[in-house]
Structure formats: structure tokens, C-alpha cells
């Protein structure tokens, strides 16, 4: 019984911490009235998830509130481009 309580508490804390991290990331879909403020690109990602994460991090570092991936490609290492919006 004690193990269940500990597991439930750990799960709750983990979920709460992921929710706060996700709140800092920009949205991947711009709002209808969003203004384009630039274009960002990354290269060298191992897979599509890593590429999306790198683009999201770069958009957040640029101060964007949202981004839209406009290209992705490559063979062994992927590269991608995204528009960023306010």
C-alpha cells in the first residue's frame, strides 16, 4: 500500500513538472492574427521528433509565440525550416 502511494505521488509530480515545461514552448500553430517575424532553421537532427524539438527551442529562444514548420528533409541527418510568429 505504501508503494502505491509513493508511485502515485511520483507520477503526480512528474506530470506537473512536464506541464510547466510544456507551457514555455511556443505553439506549433500560429493564431489567425499572428504576424510573421522571421524564419529559423536547424540541421543535424537524428529524427523528426528531434528536428521538431530543436525548431521549437530555437523559436522559443527567438521570442516567438508560435511557429510553423515549412520544410524538412535529409537522409542520415535531417534539416528543417520554420516560420516564427508573434
C-alpha positions as a Markdown table, in Angstrom:
| # | Residue | x | y | z |
|---|---|---|---|---|
| 1 | Unk | 0.0 | 0.0 | 0.0 |
| 2 | Unk | 2.8 | 2.4 | 0.8 |
| 3 | Unk | 4.4 | 1.7 | -2.6 |
| 4 | Unk | 1.2 | 2.7 | -4.4 |
| 5 | Unk | 1.1 | 6.0 | -2.5 |
| 6 | Unk | 4.7 | 6.7 | -3.4 |
| 7 | Unk | 4.2 | 5.8 | -7.0 |
| 8 | Unk | 1.1 | 7.9 | -7.2 |
| 9 | Unk | 2.9 | 10.9 | -5.7 |
| 10 | Unk | 5.8 | 10.5 | -8.1 |
| 11 | Unk | 3.5 | 10.3 | -11.1 |
| 12 | Unk | 1.6 | 13.4 | -10.0 |
| 13 | Unk | 4.9 | 15.4 | -9.5 |
| 14 | Unk | 6.3 | 14.2 | -12.9 |
| 15 | Unk | 3.1 | 15.2 | -14.7 |
| 16 | Unk | 3.1 | 18.6 | -13.0 |
| 17 | Unk | 6.7 | 19.3 | -14.0 |
| 18 | Unk | 6.1 | 18.3 | -17.6 |
| 19 | Unk | 3.1 | 20.6 | -17.8 |
| 20 | Unk | 5.2 | 23.6 | -16.6 |
| 21 | Unk | 7.9 | 22.8 | -19.2 |
| 22 | Unk | 5.4 | 22.5 | -22.0 |
| 23 | Unk | 3.9 | 25.8 | -21.1 |
| 24 | Unk | 7.1 | 27.6 | -22.0 |
| 25 | Unk | 7.3 | 26.2 | -25.5 |
| 26 | Unk | 5.7 | 28.2 | -28.4 |
| 27 | Unk | 2.7 | 26.8 | -30.1 |
| 28 | Unk | 3.3 | 24.9 | -33.3 |
| 29 | Unk | 0.2 | 26.5 | -34.9 |
| 30 | Unk | 0.1 | 30.3 | -35.3 |
| 31 | Unk | -3.1 | 32.2 | -34.4 |
| 32 | Unk | -5.1 | 33.7 | -37.3 |
| 33 | Unk | -3.9 | 37.2 | -36.4 |
| 34 | Unk | -0.3 | 36.3 | -35.8 |
| 35 | Unk | 2.4 | 38.3 | -37.6 |
| 36 | Unk | 5.4 | 36.6 | -39.1 |
| 37 | Unk | 8.6 | 37.8 | -37.5 |
| 38 | Unk | 11.2 | 35.6 | -39.3 |
| 39 | Unk | 12.4 | 32.3 | -40.4 |
| 40 | Unk | 14.6 | 29.8 | -38.4 |
| 41 | Unk | 16.4 | 26.7 | -39.5 |
| 42 | Unk | 18.2 | 23.8 | -37.9 |
| 43 | Unk | 20.4 | 20.9 | -39.2 |
| 44 | Unk | 21.8 | 17.7 | -37.9 |
| 45 | Unk | 18.7 | 16.2 | -36.2 |
| 46 | Unk | 18.6 | 12.4 | -35.9 |
| 47 | Unk | 14.9 | 12.0 | -36.4 |
| 48 | Unk | 11.7 | 14.1 | -37.0 |
| 49 | Unk | 10.9 | 14.4 | -33.2 |
| 50 | Unk | 14.4 | 15.8 | -32.6 |
| 51 | Unk | 14.0 | 18.2 | -35.5 |
| 52 | Unk | 10.7 | 19.5 | -34.2 |
| 53 | Unk | 12.2 | 19.9 | -30.7 |
| 54 | Unk | 15.2 | 21.8 | -32.0 |
| 55 | Unk | 12.9 | 24.1 | -34.0 |
| 56 | Unk | 10.6 | 24.7 | -31.0 |
| 57 | Unk | 13.6 | 25.5 | -28.8 |
| 58 | Unk | 15.0 | 27.9 | -31.4 |
| 59 | Unk | 11.6 | 29.6 | -31.8 |
| 60 | Unk | 11.3 | 30.0 | -28.0 |
| 61 | Unk | 14.8 | 31.5 | -27.9 |
| 62 | Unk | 13.8 | 34.0 | -30.6 |
| 63 | Unk | 10.8 | 35.1 | -28.5 |
| 64 | Unk | 8.2 | 33.7 | -30.9 |
| 65 | Unk | 4.8 | 32.8 | -29.6 |
| 66 | Unk | 4.2 | 30.2 | -32.4 |
| 67 | Unk | 6.0 | 28.6 | -35.3 |
| 68 | Unk | 5.1 | 26.6 | -38.4 |
| 69 | Unk | 7.4 | 24.1 | -40.0 |
| 70 | Unk | 7.6 | 24.8 | -43.7 |
| 71 | Unk | 10.3 | 22.2 | -44.8 |
| 72 | Unk | 12.1 | 19.2 | -43.5 |
| 73 | Unk | 14.4 | 16.8 | -45.3 |
| 74 | Unk | 17.6 | 14.9 | -45.4 |
| 75 | Unk | 18.8 | 11.3 | -45.3 |
| 76 | Unk | 21.0 | 10.4 | -42.3 |
| 77 | Unk | 20.8 | 13.8 | -40.6 |
| 78 | Unk | 17.7 | 16.0 | -41.1 |
| 79 | Unk | 17.4 | 19.7 | -41.6 |
| 80 | Unk | 14.3 | 21.9 | -41.3 |
| 81 | Unk | 13.0 | 25.4 | -41.6 |
| 82 | Unk | 10.1 | 27.1 | -39.8 |
| 83 | Unk | 8.4 | 30.4 | -39.9 |
| 84 | Unk | 8.1 | 32.1 | -36.5 |
| 85 | Unk | 5.2 | 34.4 | -35.4 |
| 86 | Unk | 4.4 | 36.9 | -32.6 |
